[in-house]
């Protein structure tokens, strides 16, 4: 193990760091006057919108800037050593051995043609000069340390044969093999389920405590930063704009941008009607288009002409020791008196029944032609993707469907859209059973009345067609416009509705940002004036500011059209904010359903309780019970005979949970829970969320 550095010497120090990229258009300054310190055993969070320079800082520390990236000013030191003066061989010994990085996308970091074992063994073989036997033993040991089940099986597997959460744990294991003193984590949990994310958070904290590892945690998830870090640095347009301890910045932020980020987050105190989210107006400026003076000036509510737009704005100490802010007016703003420009709304009236699902099931056949399968009579088996789903949706209602990956949320959406047909049960939509009607056999009216907003806007827009032509095509296809001219007028109005400039009609998808593309996807989905819209993880890949804008846009259009919204997500923070009712799914079955208030307060199904516990909350006034789920979701090919959650349940009763399917218990209000534990016993559970200054649970 590497020698533990003195706590008095910073493990990592970036001082007045400036980084530029050199292109044909000239020098583009990516990071300016950046300062950061990480001490041994300390975790520092780096937050900000996409494009603000967070990953560039991490790449500069690793010296991975590429051929056109260059550090043009300042210094980076590791344990007092100047990283910029090290040669290629010295850097190679340092990387992986003392400094390691965990990347956002694990599949991009793993070689698909090599087993996990071979890839892990490379680290001790090359960095520690270990023998193959020693390397294998060390790899097995580290897989066990990151709580991966059956390390020998994982070692023999290829990356595609393990889950996303397991892949990320392998990447963490690889980074830890040489016991690095500094660990850089770049959005390591963005694409993971909240339960897997909670396990990773716990693991990272355990590593820091055990090895005294210093960590730089890059994320746009402020809840995650609050739960993992000691200090935080907020970045905007290449500059650090605020820094301090977690409590300092979360309890009393000084910079208007930091306040803007918090106004974009769905906290327990936000309400979609009375206290809605407030997106930050405008967009992050491009590096070569930064304004004079304060970079945040054009988006700031407190901008003062002739002062905020004059010259370089330095970081300054605030009244709180250790907290700094890059703002000329930080001590002039009375945040207690300032109220964000929230547009309150009247709650949407729930109308008539639009959608009724009754005992809906979707199975997929899997054929096994092996001799053993033929002998045992298991040549044909079934994947039970959806099992006995039943619920009702009304006009103007928002229903959230939540659960881990593989629980059947997206399969249900495919059946609803006609991309798949149901195996059994009924799906009554506006008076017609469409459970066995494929999309190609549905009428234009049925297709137009049931539309979808997809998770990834990049894959759902035709790159060769303009934005306008793609929306016009939908309007003509569903009979909303009788002529091309009328369709053009309606298309421009739709762009107004989703708050995009009309000249975007002539642009192609590659000319738009991710948030803008998602707005186009929403415009296209609502073009046919649908009665019901399915939103499948529509904001999971977006920055908090863009996600807030897209969320409010969805709600605004829903209120205008009085349409039904089915919101599929694993983020229970946004679900709590958006939904009127919540359906919790696990392994193809509905484990619990009820109003949002019912779902977020006891009685809980044990699975719902674990999901809620896994949600990062960006509020220091909220206390949360921790429940870390062990194990993985069972295979839908071989589900448990009894309760589907029995293999991971923290309240398992015994044999009855393993062998007997649980009953569906229901309260007078319609709140239903699938569980063997009686409702009166489940109601005795302590609330997952509670406020520090009151004994009451967060409602």
Secondary structure, DSSP 8 states (H G I E B T S, - for coil): ------TTS-SEEEEEEEEEEEETTEEEEEEEEEEEEE-TT-EEEEE--TTSSHHHHHHHHHT---TTEEEEEEEEEETTEEGGG--HHHHHHHBTTTEEEE-S-HHHHS-TTSBHHHHHHHHHHHHS---HHHHHHHHHHHHHHTT-S-HHHHHHSBGGGS-HHHHHHHHHHHHHTTT-SEEEEESTTTTS-HHHHHHHHHHHHHHHHHH--EEEEE-S-HHHHHHH-SEEEEEETTEEEEEEEHHHHHHS--SHHHHHHHHTS--TT-BTTTB------S----GGG--SS-TTGGG-TT--TTTTTSS----EE-SSTT-EE--TTTTT--TTT--------------SEEEEEEEEEEEEEEE--SHHHHHHT-SEEEEEEEEEEEEEEETT-EEEEE--TTSSHHHHHHHHHTSS--SEEEEEETTEE-TT--GGGS-HHHHHHEEEE-S-GGGTS-TTSBHHHHHHHHHHHTTS-SSHHHHHHHHHHHHHHTT--GGGGG-BGGGS-HHHHHHHHHHHHHTT--SEEEEESTTTTS-HHHHHHHHHHHHHHHHHHT-EEEEEES-HHHHHHH-SEEEEEETTEEEEEEEHHHHTSSS--HHHHHHHHT-----TTEEE------S----TTS--SS-TTTTT-TT--SHHHHHS---EEE-TTS-EEE-SS-HHHHTTS--SEEETTSSSB--
